[in-house]
Amino acid sequence: MTLAAVAVAVAGAVVAVTVLRRHDPPRVALPLRPAGELSLPGDGSRFDYASLDSARGLLFVAHLGAGAVVEVDVRTDRVVRVVPGVPQVHGVLVVPGRHRVYATATGADELVALDEDTGAVVSRTPTGRYPDGLAYDPVHATVWTTNESGGSETVVDADTGRVHGTVDLGGEVGNVAYDGPGARLLVDVQGRNDLAVIDPDRLTVTRRVPLPGCDHPHGLALDVAHRLAFVACDANATLLTVDLDTWRVLGTDRVGDDPDVLGYDPSPGRLYVAAESGWLTVLDLHGRRLAVTGRSRLADGAHVVAVDPATHRTYYPVPRGRDGRPALLVFEPARL
């Protein structure tokens, strides 16, 4: 076979695999209605995580492509400020009790702490390779930074920015979450297809939870009241519901291709799964199991969601809104 023929065959095989993988799930009308669209500053490059201070109505959005954190007042629908100098910012987490915003500067392998009131940089802390997701431990006053390709967690003092320690996870990692009642941290370990349970006192892994049916666990959200963890598996478009007491998988649901960010609204028990493919899946909790109540394509680049538990509104930063410029899409429940 000639090199040209080989190239054509390989290209055909790649296309075939892509087509097979990009088989959209059945559509179910989303239980949402548009509540607004706010123009965002900057170019149409990629956005990443967003975090909301619900009491103050302040939303912090990671504009990865611009290396900046965008602060939006969702009550007045205005951009408060743009904080530059956070290269390739991925994760962002506001901790209202400390008046701090923490952001992972993936381009510099560091955690940046900002003053929530002024946007001033308070500290910069070296992390492992490719810092991404974040979680806050209020008991130890520490911020946990997931180093995706580094396969570890960097544990940082929330006030001083000093590194408390590093936890090796033994493989590429996804997101991290704090389980208050269990006094522990949970981490998706993408390289092992399991969930690691970490003791924050000893900074050691105490348990490995297998995730059958999950390929590359990335997104993570908790319902601590019902003792549930929700794990999004981005390589096979699957969502698992895991019992936090028995560690059994209670349910498996199909979501949009490449699920990324999860947002959970605890009082109605509603989970939002935003995917890189632009699909949004909405699931409602009945007892201790989820049921899909909506699943459809929302918009290009709509892989990030932030939930306001007070108003039940959801927010989606996207590279292009109605006018072709970056925008924050706002939705409210059509029914709960």
C-alpha positions in Angstrom: 0.0 0.0 0.0 1.4 3.5 -0.9 2.0 6.1 1.7 -0.9 8.1 0.3 -3.2 5.1 0.5 -2.1 4.5 4.1 -2.8 8.2 5.0 -6.3 8.0 3.5 -7.0 4.8 5.4 -5.9 6.2 8.7 -7.8 9.4 8.1 -10.9 7.3 7.3 -10.5 5.3 10.5 -10.1 8.4 12.6 -13.3 9.9 11.1 -15.2 6.7 11.7 -14.1 6.5 15.3 -15.0 10.2 15.8 -18.4 9.7 14.3 -19.1 6.6 16.5 -18.0 8.5 19.6 -20.0 11.6 18.7 -23.3 9.9 18.7 -25.6 12.3 20.5 -27.8 11.0 23.3 -31.6 11.3 23.0 -32.8 14.9 23.4 -35.1 15.8 26.3 -36.4 19.4 26.5 -34.5 21.3 29.1 -36.6 22.5 32.0 -35.1 26.0 31.7 -36.0 29.3 30.2 -33.6 32.2 29.3 -33.3 34.9 31.9 -30.7 37.1 30.3 -27.5 37.4 28.4 -24.6 39.7 29.5 -21.7 40.7 27.3 -18.3 39.8 28.7 -15.1 41.7 27.9 -12.2 40.3 26.0 -11.9 38.0 23.0 -13.7 34.8 22.1 -11.1 32.5 23.5 -11.9 29.7 25.9 -13.5 30.2 29.3 -13.2 27.7 32.1 -14.5 27.3 35.7 -16.8 29.8 37.4 -17.6 30.3 41.1 -20.4 32.3 42.7 -20.6 34.2 46.0 -24.4 33.9 46.3 -24.8 36.2 49.2 -23.2 39.1 47.4 -24.2 38.2 43.9 -20.6 38.1 42.6 -19.6 35.6 40.0 -16.0 35.0 39.2 -15.2 33.5 35.8 -11.9 32.1 34.6 -11.2 33.5 31.1 -8.5 30.9 30.2 -7.6 32.3 26.8 -7.1 35.8 28.2 -5.3 34.7 31.4 -7.7 36.7 33.5 -10.5 36.4 36.1 -13.7 38.3 35.2 -15.9 39.4 38.1 -19.6 39.9 37.4 -22.3 41.3 39.6 -25.2 39.1 38.6 -27.7 41.3 40.5 -27.0 44.4 38.4 -25.8 42.6 35.3 -22.5 44.4 35.0 -18.9 43.5 34.9 -17.2 44.7 38.0 -13.6 44.2 37.0 -11.1 42.0 35.1 -8.1 40.8 36.9 -5.2 40.0 34.4 -2.0 38.2 35.1 -3.4 34.7 35.8 -1.8 32.8 32.8 -4.1 30.0 31.4 -6.4 30.3 34.4 -8.5 27.1 34.8 -9.9 26.8 38.2 -11.5 29.6 40.2 -13.1 29.3 43.7 -14.5 32.1 45.8 -14.5 31.6 49.6 -16.8 34.3 51.0 -15.9 33.8 54.6 -12.3 34.7 53.9 -13.1 37.4 51.2 -10.7 35.5 48.9 -10.8 34.2 45.4 -8.4 31.4 44.4 -7.4 30.7 40.8 -5.1 28.2 39.3 -2.7 29.8 36.9 -2.0 26.7 34.8 0.5 28.5 32.5 2.7 29.3 35.5 2.0 26.2 37.7 0.8 28.3 40.6 -2.2 29.1 42.8 -3.1 32.8 42.8 -5.1 34.3 45.7 -7.1 37.5 45.1 -8.8 39.9 47.5 -12.5 39.5 46.7 -13.2 43.2 47.4 -10.5 44.8 45.4 -9.2 42.1 43.0 -5.6 42.7 44.3 -3.2 39.7 44.2 -2.6 38.5 47.8 -0.3 35.6 47.1 1.1 33.3 44.5 2.0 29.8 45.4 3.9 27.2 43.3 1.9 24.0 42.7 2.5 20.8 40.8 2.1 20.4 37.0 -1.0 21.7 35.4 -3.1 22.9 38.3 -6.8 22.8 37.5 -9.7 22.2 40.0 -10.0 23.6 43.5 -11.6 22.8 46.8 -11.7 24.5 50.2 -11.3 22.7 53.6 -12.8 25.1 56.2 -11.6 23.0 59.2 -8.0 23.3 58.3 -8.3 26.6 56.4 -6.6 25.1 53.3 -7.1 25.2 49.6 -6.6 22.0 47.7 -5.3 22.4 44.2 -5.6 19.5 41.7 -2.4 19.1 39.6 -3.9 17.2 36.6 -0.9 16.0 34.7 1.2 16.1 37.9 -1.0 13.5 39.5 -1.1 15.2 42.8 -2.9 17.6 45.2 -1.0 20.7 46.5 -2.4 21.8 49.9 -2.1 25.5 50.5 -2.8 27.7 53.6 -5.8 29.8 52.7 -4.4 32.9 54.5 -0.7 32.9 54.0 -0.3 30.9 50.7 2.2 28.6 52.3 2.3 25.0 51.1 1.2 22.6 53.8 2.0 19.5 51.8 1.5 17.4 48.6 -0.6 14.3 48.2 0.5 11.9 45.4 -2.5 10.2 43.7 -0.6 7.8 41.5 -2.1 9.0 38.2 -3.5 11.9 36.3 -6.2 13.6 38.4 -9.6 15.3 37.8 -11.5 17.4 40.3 -11.5 17.6 44.0 -14.3 18.1 46.6 -14.5 18.5 50.4 -16.9 16.2 52.3 -17.5 18.0 55.5 -19.5 15.3 57.4 -16.9 12.8 56.4 -14.0 15.1 57.3 -12.2 14.1 54.1 -11.4 15.2 50.5 -12.4 13.2 47.5 -10.5 13.3 44.2 -11.2 11.9 40.8 -8.1 9.9 39.6 -8.4 9.9 35.9 -5.4 7.7 35.4 -6.8 4.9 37.5 -10.5 5.3 37.0 -11.2 5.5 40.7 -12.1 8.0 43.4 -9.4 8.7 46.1 -10.4 9.4 49.6 -7.9 11.6 51.5 -7.4 12.2 55.2 -6.7 16.0 55.5 -4.9 15.6 58.9 -2.4 13.1 57.7 -2.5 14.1 54.0 -2.7 10.5 53.0 -5.0 8.4 50.7 -7.1 6.2 53.0 -9.3 4.5 50.4 -9.5 3.8 46.6 -13.1 3.6 45.3 -13.4 1.7 42.0 -15.7 3.4 39.5 -17.1 0.6 37.2 -18.4 1.8 33.9 -16.4 5.1 34.2 -13.7 6.0 31.7 -11.6 9.0 32.8 -13.5 10.5 35.8 -13.1 14.3 35.7 -16.1 16.3 37.0 -17.1 15.9 40.6 -19.9 17.3 42.8 -21.3 16.3 46.2 -24.7 16.2 47.9 -23.5 15.9 51.5 -27.0 15.9 53.0 -27.9 12.7 51.0 -24.4 11.3 51.2 -23.9 11.2 47.5 -21.1 11.9 45.0 -21.7 12.6 41.4 -18.8 11.7 39.0 -18.7 12.7 35.3 -16.6 10.4 33.1 -15.5 12.5 30.1 -14.2 9.7 27.9 -17.5 7.8 27.7 -20.1 10.5 28.4 -21.3 8.9 31.6 -22.4 10.1 35.0 -22.1 7.9 38.1 -23.9 8.4 41.4 -21.8 7.0 44.3 -23.0 6.4 47.9 -20.6 8.2 50.2 -21.2 5.7 53.1 -21.1 2.3 51.3 -19.1 3.5 48.2 -21.4 1.6 45.9 -22.4 3.0 42.5 -26.1 3.6 42.8 -26.8 4.8 39.3 -25.4 5.4 35.8 -26.7 8.1 33.4 -25.9 9.1 29.8 -24.8 12.7 29.4 -23.5 14.9 26.6 -20.1 14.0 25.1 -17.0 15.2 27.1 -18.8 16.2 30.3 -16.8 18.7 32.2 -18.2 21.0 34.9 -20.9 19.9 37.3 -23.2 22.3 39.2 -25.5 21.1 42.0 -28.5 23.0 43.4 -29.1 21.3 46.8 -32.5 22.4 47.9 -34.4 21.1 44.8 -31.8 18.3 44.4 -31.0 19.3 40.8 -27.7 18.5 39.0 -26.4 20.3 35.9 -23.8 18.6 33.7 -22.1 20.9 31.2 -20.2 19.2 28.4 -17.4 20.3 26.1 -19.7 19.3 23.2 -22.1 22.1 24.2 -24.7 19.7 25.6 -26.3 20.3 29.0 -27.9 17.5 31.0 -30.3 18.3 33.9 -31.0 15.6 36.4 -33.3 15.7 39.4 -32.8 13.6 42.6 -35.6 11.3 43.6 -34.9 9.5 46.8 -31.2 8.8 46.4 -31.2 8.3 42.6 -31.0 10.8 39.7 -33.4 10.9 36.7 -32.7 12.9 33.5 -35.3 15.7 33.2 -33.5 17.6 30.4 -30.7 16.9 27.9 -30.0 19.0 24.9 -27.4 21.2 23.2 -27.1 24.6 24.8 -24.4 26.5 22.9 -20.9 26.2 21.5 -18.4 26.2 24.3 -21.0 25.9 27.1 -18.9 23.5 29.2 -19.0 25.5 32.4 -22.0 26.0 34.8 -22.4 27.9 38.0 -25.5 27.6 40.2 -27.1 30.1 42.5 -28.8 28.1 45.3 -30.7 31.2 46.4 -32.4 32.1 43.1 -31.9 28.7 41.3 -30.5 30.5 38.3 -27.6 29.0 36.3 -24.8 30.8 34.5 -22.8 29.7 31.5 -19.9 31.7 30.1 -19.5 31.1 26.4 -17.0 32.5 23.7 -19.9 33.7 21.5 -23.3 35.0 22.4 -26.0 36.3 20.2 -23.8 39.2 18.8 -20.8 36.9 18.3 -18.9 38.3 21.3 -18.2 36.6 24.6 -21.3 36.4 26.8 -22.7 35.0 30.1 -25.9 33.1 29.4 -28.4 33.1 32.3 -31.2 30.6 32.7 -33.8 30.0 35.4 -35.9 26.9 36.0 -39.1 26.5 34.0 -40.1 24.1 36.6 -38.7 22.5 39.8 
